Amino acid sequence: MDPAERGDLFDLVQESIVVCDAAGRITAWNAGSTELYGWDAGQALGRPLADLLGAGGDDPALLAEGRWEGELARRAADGRELIVEVRRIVRRGADGKPAEIIETARGITERRAAERALRESEYRYRNLFQAMAASFWELDFRPVGQMLREIRKAGVSDYAAHFAAHPEFVREMMRVTRVLAVNEQSVKLFGVDDATALLTTIDRFWPEASTGVYADSVVAAVSGRPSFSRETRLRTLDGREFDAHFTACFPPETVADGKLLIGIIDIGERVRAQRQLQDLQAQFAHAARVSMLGELTASIAHEVNQPLAAIATNASAGMRWLSRPEPDLDELRGINTRVVADAQRAAAIIARVRDMAVRRAPEPRPLSINAVVEEALLFLHHESQGKGVSIELALDPDLPSVMADRTQLQQVVVNLIANAIQAMAADDGPREIRVRTGLDAEGEVSVKIEDTGPGVRPDDLPRLFDSFFTTKADGMGMGLPICRSIIETHGGAIQAENNASGRGACFAFNLPAAEV
């Protein structure tokens, strides 16, 4: 073929094509070679290939076999190191000796760099996977995806509702989800001798009570959320259950591939510490309630004495009616009815006192905050009357319930109102308390207790809820800190400020509405 015609043909090929004579000098150089190496034909023709590009081929093998292919490191015109994939063929002359060598090549530098980066990334990932202090699991999620597609075809659009109605479907999703890999921390956490013991289906690690958490994680995965996190209970292969913080991440590329990475942290020690703290707080709250009942002894005695006195009066009247020659039975029935009512009233007062005095674990349940306020005022009725304090109620009748322990919430209200009564007892001004309930700007239930007393010194306001800080000469500084602990335990907040009018203080707390 004419060299000019060959050059035109070579330039139509996008790959690099280089032709060398038997001595290794370049006799043909196409446009693909210029694009790959950066040398133009005028610079390349006539030069030894090895000198121009810094490498040739496996010449002994090439000459013996007549062809060679492989990867070579070469140098571009600008000095860059290139990795090229090369195929070389020997064309022999009539005498059987090598006449020219035809080489085709394409650059794979970027591909090799990407592969190297991927290997390094996987190496770093595996190192991190194994080195992290948390337990990490790689799961095969593909069968779950197929199950979800099938129920979607059957008309299910609300996965959360379907899972709630069919917990057996959730357990089946667990049974088809397999563990692909775990790190060393998982082996330690789950108490097995070898990681292969954990390469099974995940339903074995999830107690029935934790099924809902797994269902929520699946909903999070298919709804496009980047991650999911929840505290739950998990189970080892020998049946031991423990408290765990469960996390799952859902990168689109791994979700599309049907693989998920989850993390598990044993929080058993933290949960036990929290329970001990809650128990200690309950003990302090109980001690504070007993102390407060001691302070209100006179008021409680007066409240109990009223129905007892009424019972005695009615009983004496009944005796007189019975002493008549002809007893009036209707009058006696009325007297007996009043005796029963007063006895029930006395029993109710004693029951309230007993509830405040008994130490028991908190029992959160939906409560009406208005009812709690009204019940708390029964403890303070005589106290407020004796000190000339009037209490006005402004209770919103349309409030949602709050999730709280009744006795602890009563303790907070009684403590705050009792503090207001005591603050005004030594003051010559008006003695009025206003208790208001309502919804705050965030939709939480709020209680505000405002008084017309002397208020709080500005320097003391930031310290009111600190343990052992008190503004009373005989105070212990525990009442308000316990109130804060109770309210915060129930998910709320408490604060104090002086009234804008310049007289009196306002103590307020808020609690989240109970979920319907």
C-alpha positions in Angstrom: 0.0 0.0 0.0 1.3 3.5 -0.9 2.5 5.3 2.3 0.3 8.3 1.6 -2.8 6.1 1.2 -1.9 4.2 4.4 -1.5 7.4 6.3 -5.0 8.5 5.2 -6.4 5.2 6.3 -4.6 5.3 9.6 -5.9 8.7 10.4 -9.4 7.4 10.1 -8.8 5.1 13.1 -9.2 6.7 16.5 -6.8 4.3 18.3 -3.1 5.0 18.1 -1.4 3.2 15.2 2.4 3.3 15.0 4.4 1.4 12.4 8.1 0.8 12.9 10.8 -0.7 10.6 12.9 -3.7 11.6 15.3 -1.4 13.4 12.5 0.1 15.5 12.3 3.5 13.8 8.9 5.0 13.3 7.7 5.0 9.7 3.9 5.7 10.3 2.2 7.8 12.9 -1.6 8.5 12.8 -3.7 11.2 14.4 -4.7 8.8 17.2 -1.1 8.6 18.2 -0.8 12.4 18.3 -3.8 12.6 20.5 -2.6 9.9 22.8 1.1 10.9 23.1 1.2 14.6 22.2 3.8 14.3 19.5 2.8 15.2 15.9 3.9 13.1 12.9 6.7 15.4 12.0 8.3 15.0 15.4 7.8 11.3 15.5 8.7 9.9 12.0 12.2 8.6 11.7 12.8 8.5 15.5 13.3 5.2 17.4 10.1 4.3 19.2 11.9 3.5 22.4 13.6 6.9 22.5 10.4 8.9 21.8 8.1 7.1 24.2 10.5 5.6 26.7 9.5 2.0 26.2 9.1 -0.5 23.4 7.6 -3.9 23.8 8.6 -7.4 24.7 10.8 -7.7 21.6 12.2 -11.2 22.1 8.7 -12.6 22.6 7.4 -10.4 19.8 10.0 -11.7 17.3 9.6 -15.3 18.3 5.8 -15.3 18.4 5.1 -12.7 15.8 2.7 -10.8 18.1 2.6 -9.4 21.6 0.0 -7.6 23.7 0.0 -6.2 27.2 0.3 -2.9 29.2 3.2 -0.5 29.0 4.3 2.6 30.8 5.1 5.4 28.4 6.0 9.0 28.4 3.9 11.7 26.8 5.3 14.8 25.0 4.6 16.9 28.1 6.4 14.5 30.4 3.3 12.8 31.8 3.5 9.1 32.6 0.9 7.1 30.6 -0.4 3.5 30.9 -1.3 2.2 27.5 -2.8 -1.1 26.4 -0.7 -2.3 23.4 -1.1 -4.9 20.7 2.0 -5.4 18.4 2.2 -7.6 15.2 5.3 -8.4 13.1 4.9 -8.2 9.3 7.6 -10.3 7.6 9.2 -9.8 4.2 9.5 -12.3 1.4 12.7 -13.5 3.0 10.8 -14.3 6.2 12.7 -11.7 8.1 10.8 -9.0 10.1 10.0 -6.1 7.8 7.9 -3.8 10.0 6.1 -3.8 13.4 2.6 -2.6 13.5 1.4 -1.4 16.9 -2.1 -0.3 18.1 -2.5 1.3 21.5 -5.1 3.0 23.6 -4.6 4.9 26.8 -5.9 3.4 30.0 -4.2 5.8 32.5 -7.5 7.2 33.9 -9.0 3.7 34.1 -6.1 2.3 36.0 -6.1 5.4 38.3 -9.8 4.9 38.9 -9.3 1.2 39.6 -6.4 2.0 42.0 -8.5 4.7 43.7 -11.3 2.1 44.1 -9.0 -0.5 45.5 -7.6 2.1 48.0 -11.1 3.2 48.9 -12.2 -0.4 49.4 -9.1 -1.0 51.5 -9.8 2.1 53.6 -13.4 1.1 53.9 -12.5 -2.4 55.0 -10.0 -1.1 57.5 -12.5 1.3 59.0 -15.2 -1.4 58.9 -12.9 -3.6 61.0 -11.3 -0.9 63.2 -14.5 0.9 64.3 -15.5 0.4 68.0 -19.1 0.0 66.9 -20.6 -3.2 65.5 -21.0 -2.9 61.7 -23.0 -5.3 59.4 -23.3 -5.4 55.7 -26.7 -6.9 54.7 -28.1 -8.3 51.5 -31.4 -6.4 51.1 -32.4 -7.6 47.6 -35.1 -10.1 48.6 -36.8 -7.5 50.6 -36.9 -5.2 47.6 -38.6 -8.0 45.6 -41.2 -8.4 48.4 -42.0 -4.7 48.4 -42.4 -4.6 44.7 -44.9 -7.5 44.9 -47.1 -5.9 47.5 -46.8 -2.6 45.6 -48.2 -4.4 42.5 -51.0 -5.8 44.7 -52.1 -2.2 45.5 -50.3 -1.4 48.8 -49.2 2.2 48.8 -48.8 2.8 52.5 -45.9 0.6 53.7 -46.0 1.7 57.3 -49.7 0.9 57.7 -49.3 -2.4 55.9 -46.4 -3.4 58.2 -48.4 -2.4 61.3 -51.3 -4.5 60.2 -49.1 -7.5 59.1 -46.2 -8.0 61.6 -45.7 -11.4 60.1 -44.8 -9.8 56.8 -42.1 -7.8 58.7 -40.7 -11.0 60.2 -40.6 -12.6 56.8 -38.6 -9.6 55.5 -36.2 -10.3 58.4 -36.0 -14.0 57.4 -34.9 -13.2 53.8 -32.4 -10.5 54.8 -28.9 -12.1 55.1 -25.8 -10.9 56.7 -22.9 -10.6 54.2 -20.1 -9.4 56.5 -19.5 -8.2 60.0 -16.5 -6.6 61.7 -14.6 -7.8 64.7 -16.5 -5.7 67.1 -19.7 -7.5 66.1 -18.0 -10.8 67.0 -17.2 -9.4 70.5 -20.6 -7.8 71.0 -22.6 -10.9 70.0 -20.3 -13.3 71.9 -19.4 -15.7 69.1 -16.1 -17.4 68.3 -16.0 -16.5 64.6 -17.7 -14.0 62.3 -19.1 -16.8 60.2 -21.5 -17.6 63.0 -23.3 -14.3 62.4 -23.6 -14.7 58.6 -27.2 -15.8 58.8 -30.6 -14.2 58.5 -31.2 -11.2 60.7 -34.5 -12.4 62.3 -32.5 -14.3 64.8 -31.2 -11.1 66.3 -34.4 -9.2 66.5 -36.8 -9.9 69.4 -40.5 -9.8 68.6 -40.9 -6.6 70.6 -38.4 -4.8 68.3 -40.2 -5.8 65.1 -41.7 -2.3 64.7 -38.2 -0.7 64.8 -37.1 -2.8 61.9 -40.3 -2.0 60.0 -39.6 1.7 60.5 -36.1 1.3 59.1 -37.5 -0.3 56.0 -40.0 2.5 55.5 -37.1 5.0 55.9 -35.0 3.2 53.3 -37.7 3.1 50.6 -38.9 6.6 51.3 -35.6 8.2 50.3 -34.3 9.1 53.7 -30.5 9.1 54.0 -30.4 7.3 57.3 -32.3 5.9 60.2 -31.5 5.8 63.9 -33.4 4.4 66.9 -32.8 2.8 70.3 -34.1 -0.8 70.5 -33.5 -4.2 72.0 -31.5 -6.8 70.1 -30.7 -10.5 70.8 -27.5 -12.6 70.7 -27.5 -16.1 69.3 -27.7 -17.6 72.8 -30.9 -15.6 73.5 -29.5 -12.8 75.6 -31.2 -9.5 74.9 -29.5 -6.1 75.3 -30.2 -2.4 74.7 -28.8 -1.1 71.5 -28.6 2.0 69.4 -29.4 0.9 65.9 -28.4 2.9 62.8 -28.7 2.3 59.1 -27.6 4.4 56.2 -29.1 4.4 52.7 -26.8 5.8 50.0 -28.7 5.5 46.7 -25.9 3.5 45.0 -25.9 0.8 47.7 -29.7 0.7 48.0 -29.9 0.2 44.2 -27.4 -2.6 44.6 -29.5 -4.2 47.3 -26.8 -3.8 50.1 -27.2 -1.9 53.3 -24.7 -1.0 56.1 -26.0 -0.9 59.6 -24.3 0.0 62.9 -25.0 -1.3 66.4 -23.8 0.2 69.6 -24.4 -1.5 73.0 -26.0 1.1 75.2 -26.7 -1.2 78.1 -24.4 0.6 80.5 -25.9 4.0 79.6 -29.5 2.7 80.0 -28.6 1.2 83.4 -27.0 4.5 84.4 -30.1 6.4 83.3 -32.4 4.1 85.3 -30.2 4.6 88.4 -30.4 8.3 87.9 -34.1 8.2 87.4 -34.4 6.1 90.6 -32.3 8.6 92.5 -34.4 11.5 91.2 -37.5 9.6 92.3 -36.1 9.2 95.8 -35.3 12.9 96.0 -38.8 13.8 94.7 -40.3 11.5 97.3 -38.3 13.0 100.0 -39.3 16.5 98.9 -43.0 15.4 98.8 -42.8 14.1 102.4 -41.1 17.3 103.5 -43.8 19.4 101.8 -46.5 17.3 103.4 -44.9 18.1 106.7 -45.0 21.8 106.0 -48.7 21.4 105.1 -49.6 19.4 108.2 -51.9 22.1 109.6 -53.6 22.6 106.3 -54.2 18.8 105.8 -55.4 18.4 109.4 -57.9 21.2 108.8 -59.1 19.7 105.6 -59.6 16.3 107.2 -61.1 17.9 110.3 -64.0 19.5 108.4 -65.7 16.3 107.2 -64.9 14.6 110.5 -66.6 17.4 112.4 -69.5 17.2 110.0 -69.8 13.5 110.6 -69.8 14.0 114.3 -72.5 16.8 114.1 -74.7 14.7 111.8 -74.3 11.6 114.0 -75.3 13.6 117.1 -78.4 14.9 115.2 -79.2 11.4 114.2 -79.1 10.2 117.8 -81.4 13.0 118.8 -83.9 12.0 116.1 -83.7 8.4 117.2 -84.4 9.4 120.8 -87.8 10.8 119.9 -90.9 8.8 120.6 -91.6 8.6 116.9 -88.3 8.9 114.9 -88.5 10.7 111.6 -87.1 8.1 109.2 -86.8 10.5 106.3 -84.8 12.9 108.4 -82.6 10.1 109.5 -82.0 9.0 105.9 -80.9 12.5 105.0 -78.6 12.6 108.0 -77.1 9.2 107.0 -76.6 10.3 103.4 -74.6 13.4 104.7 -72.5 11.1 107.0 -71.6 8.9 104.1 -70.7 11.8 101.8 -68.5 13.4 104.5 -66.8 10.1 105.2 -66.1 9.7 101.5 -64.7 13.3 101.4 -62.4 12.5 104.4 -61.3 9.3 102.7 -60.5 11.2 99.5 -58.3 13.7 101.4 -56.4 10.9 103.1 -56.0 9.1 99.7 -54.5 12.2 98.2 -52.1 12.6 101.1 -51.2 8.9 100.9 -50.5 9.2 97.1 -48.2 12.0 97.7 -46.4 10.2 100.6 -46.0 6.7 99.0 -42.8 6.1 97.2 -43.4 4.2 93.9 -42.1 4.2 90.3 -43.5 7.0 88.1 -46.4 5.9 85.9 -46.8 8.2 82.9 -50.3 8.2 81.5 -52.5 10.7 79.6 -53.7 13.4 82.0 -55.7 16.6 82.0 -53.5 19.4 83.2 -56.5 21.3 84.4 -57.6 18.4 86.7 -54.0 18.1 88.1 -54.1 21.9 88.9 -57.5 21.6 90.6 -56.4 18.6 92.7 -53.2 20.3 93.7 -55.2 23.3 95.0 -57.1 21.0 97.4 -53.8 20.6 99.3 -53.3 24.4 99.6 -56.9 25.6 100.2 -56.4 26.1 104.0 -52.8 27.3 103.6 -53.9 30.1 101.2 -56.9 31.0 103.3 -54.8 31.2 106.4 -52.4 33.6 104.8 -55.0 35.7 103.1 -54.1 34.7 99.6 -56.7 34.5 96.9 -56.2 32.1 94.0 -57.7 32.8 90.6 -58.0 30.0 88.0 -57.9 30.7 84.2 -58.0 27.2 82.8 -58.3 26.6 79.0 -61.1 23.9 78.7 -59.9 22.7 75.3 -56.4 21.6 76.1 -55.0 18.2 74.9 -53.8 15.7 77.5 -50.2 15.4 78.6 -48.3 12.2 79.2 -47.1 12.4 82.8 -47.1 10.9 86.2 -50.0 12.4 88.2 -48.3 12.5 91.6 -45.1 14.1 90.3 -47.0 16.7 88.3 -49.1 17.5 91.3 -45.9 17.9 93.3 -44.6 20.5 90.8 -47.9 22.5 90.9 -48.2 22.4 94.7 -44.5 23.4 95.1 -44.8 26.4 92.8 -48.0 27.6 94.3 -46.8 27.0 97.9 -43.7 29.0 97.1 -45.8 31.9 95.8 -48.0 31.8 99.0 -44.9 31.9 101.2 -43.3 34.7 99.2 -46.3 36.9 99.8 -46.9 35.9 103.4 -44.3 38.4 104.7 -45.3 41.1 102.2 -47.7 44.0 102.9 -48.9 44.2 99.3 -51.8 42.5 97.7 -51.8 38.7 98.0 -53.1 37.2 94.7 -52.1 34.2 92.6 -53.3 33.6 89.1 -53.0 30.1 87.7 -53.4 29.9 83.9 -53.2 27.0 81.5 -53.1 27.1 77.7 -51.1 26.3 74.6 -47.8 28.0 73.8 -46.6 29.0 70.4 -45.1 25.5 69.8 -48.4 23.8 70.5 -47.3 22.5 73.9 -49.4 22.6 77.1 -48.3 25.4 79.4 -49.0 26.3 83.0 -48.2 29.7 84.4 -48.3 30.7 88.1 -48.2 34.4 88.7 -48.1 36.1 92.1 -48.2 39.7 93.3 -45.4 39.3 95.8 -42.0 41.0 96.0 -40.6 39.1 93.0 -37.1 37.5 92.7 -33.9 39.5 92.9 -32.5 39.7 89.4 -29.1 38.2 90.5 -31.0 35.2 91.9 -33.1 34.4 88.8 -30.4 32.5 86.9 -29.7 30.3 90.0 -33.2 29.5 91.1 -33.2 25.9 89.7 -29.7 25.1 90.9 -29.4 22.4 93.5 -29.1 23.7 97.1 -29.6 27.3 96.1 -32.4 28.9 98.2 -33.8 32.3 98.9 -35.5 31.2 102.1 -33.8 31.4 105.5 -34.8 27.8 106.4 -34.9 26.4 102.8 -32.9 23.4 101.6 -32.7 24.5 97.9 -34.2 21.2 96.6 -37.8 22.0 95.7 -37.2 23.9 92.5 -34.4 21.6 91.2 -36.7 18.7 91.7 -39.5 20.5 89.9 -37.1 21.1 87.0 -36.0 17.4 87.0 -39.6 16.2 86.9 -40.6 18.5 84.1 -37.5 17.8 82.0 -38.0 14.0 82.5 -41.4 14.5 81.0 -40.0 16.2 78.0 -40.8 19.8 79.0 -39.1 22.9 80.3 -39.5 25.2 83.3 -38.5 28.8 83.8 -39.0 31.8 86.1 -39.1 35.6 85.5 -40.4 38.7 87.2 -43.6 40.1 86.0 -43.4 43.0 83.5 -45.6 45.1 85.8 -42.7 45.4 88.2 -44.4 43.4 91.0 -44.5 39.6 91.6 -43.0 36.7 89.8 -44.2 34.2 87.2 -43.1 30.5 87.2 -44.1 28.6 84.1 -43.6 25.2 82.6 -44.7 23.5 79.4 -45.2 19.8 78.5 -45.6 18.2 75.1 -49.2 17.1 74.2 -49.7 13.4 74.5 -49.8 11.6 71.1 -53.2 10.6 70.1 
